[in-house]
Amino acid sequence: MDVDRLRADTPGTARVVHLNNAGSALPPRPVQEAVQRHLAREAEIGGYEAAAEAETALARPYDAIAALINAAPGEIALIENATRAWDMAFYAMRFEAGDRILTARAEYASNYIAFLQMAKRTGAVIEVVPPDNSGALDVAALEGMIDSRVKLIAITHVPTNGGLVNPAEAVGRIARANRIPYLLDACQSVGQMPVDVEAIGCDMLSATGRKFLRGPRGTGFLYVRRSMLEALDPPMIDLHAATWSADGEYTLRPDARRFENWESFVAGRIGLGVAADYAMAIGLEAIRDRARMLAERFRTGLRGIRGATVQDLGAVRSAIVTFTLDRLPPPAIKAALSARGINVSVSGLTSTRLDMAARGLEQVVRASPHYYNTEAEIDRALEAIAAL
Ligand SMILES: *Cc1c(COP(=O)(O)O)cnc(C)c1O
């Protein structure tokens, strides 16, 4: 990987040490330019006219994302963020009293809140698969929980609040063997590491554009396996998702775009396609290896700082590093680093309540390097932390 070239292609690296790629990454120049070019065309010739002119670029995100996750273009829906993408799949399922939804301890708040609403509406029950010794989902425990009342397995691949990678493929084998629908929140893993829906065996997968994929804000996507499409009834439909085919009838689109809605951030969609192509041109394995190497360097450095505690769980670690300092609360650490041009974020209890509460944590600092960061930047952040 030619890191110097990739940094030259990322204007933000000249200004900040950006260790907040789990929040929103610095976009590469081609993404930024594609968005700006389209916005300019909208202003010059009109929004519909600019979209008509950009037909090829607008078709690209479906093909690019399909290639990125080893799906077919007809299995991809472009949706404004990962949460709505996930919602469109989840709320398309039908639950009855006593149906079981299995999830993992570090499930993302928005997903869990949706489980709670569904439980309230239908009497479905939410059950949390316990973690193994490493903190990741315990695959044997999951297997032991399976019965005919399990209607959905929904887990997060890489939690928002820490470095663990859940065993998504092992979960997929259990879901497939028992014919249970499997919804994977891949918001933090897409763009950070290879994600292959065939290897994982998930039926539905959601992700966002702006995080490790380096796309524009306000973009995301949903994958729905073709064999699953007819079993799902989209919770909301419009004249794009369906056609008003006779006075008293509508016909749903045959592909995953039945989960989309008509109006969207067109420039963002174009940018999302560029971002997916950009990631694939670099290679997701190379991206994963370098991002993990930088994260591991960060963890090692933190362990050498008195009063610092690395809070990451998991046997397999992602590029998300979380930590605390004995005498300084996470928001103060974030502010102090920000004053030195270093971007990190704070992850709080209410984003992943079950996991944080079980570990007695209110807040952690989250530092999330990407492949375009450097060893020198990691060391600069570590020096700044040590000085605190
Ligand atoms: C950020 C995040 C989301 C939400 O993504 P949005 O695009 O903000 O809706 C979902 N799940 C996880 C694990 C996340 O980290």
Ligand as a Chemical Component Dictionary entry (heavy atoms), coordinates in Angstrom:
data_LIG
# 
_chem_comp.id                   LIG 
_chem_comp.type                 NON-POLYMER 
_chem_comp.pdbx_formal_charge   0 
_chem_comp.three_letter_code    LIG 
# 
loop_
_chem_comp_atom.comp_id 
_chem_comp_atom.atom_id 
_chem_comp_atom.alt_atom_id 
_chem_comp_atom.type_symbol 
_chem_comp_atom.charge 
_chem_comp_atom.model_Cartn_x 
_chem_comp_atom.model_Cartn_y 
_chem_comp_atom.model_Cartn_z 
_chem_comp_atom.pdbx_ordinal 
LIG C1 C1 C 0 -22.874 3.874  13.600 1  
LIG C2 C2 C 0 -23.537 2.565  13.818 2  
LIG C3 C3 C 0 -24.834 2.344  13.369 3  
LIG C4 C4 C 0 -25.708 3.443  12.810 4  
LIG O1 O1 O 0 -25.311 3.895  11.571 5  
LIG P1 P1 P 0 -26.047 5.182  10.958 6  
LIG O2 O2 O 0 -25.536 5.295  9.588  7  
LIG O3 O3 O 0 -25.661 6.328  11.844 8  
LIG O4 O4 O 0 -27.509 4.929  11.020 9  
LIG C5 C5 C 0 -25.356 1.076  13.480 10 
LIG N1 N1 N 0 -24.647 0.080  14.035 11 
LIG C6 C6 C 0 -23.396 0.254  14.488 12 
LIG C7 C7 C 0 -22.656 -0.902 15.079 13 
LIG C8 C8 C 0 -22.791 1.502  14.398 14 
LIG O5 O5 O 0 -21.565 1.689  14.871 15 
# 
loop_
_chem_comp_bond.comp_id 
_chem_comp_bond.atom_id_1 
_chem_comp_bond.atom_id_2 
_chem_comp_bond.value_order 
_chem_comp_bond.pdbx_ordinal 
LIG C1 C2 SING 1  
LIG C2 C3 SING 2  
LIG C2 C8 DOUB 3  
LIG C3 C4 SING 4  
LIG C3 C5 DOUB 5  
LIG C4 O1 SING 6  
LIG O1 P1 SING 7  
LIG P1 O2 DOUB 8  
LIG P1 O3 SING 9  
LIG P1 O4 SING 10 
LIG C5 N1 SING 11 
LIG N1 C6 DOUB 12 
LIG C6 C7 SING 13 
LIG C6 C8 SING 14 
LIG C8 O5 SING 15 
# 
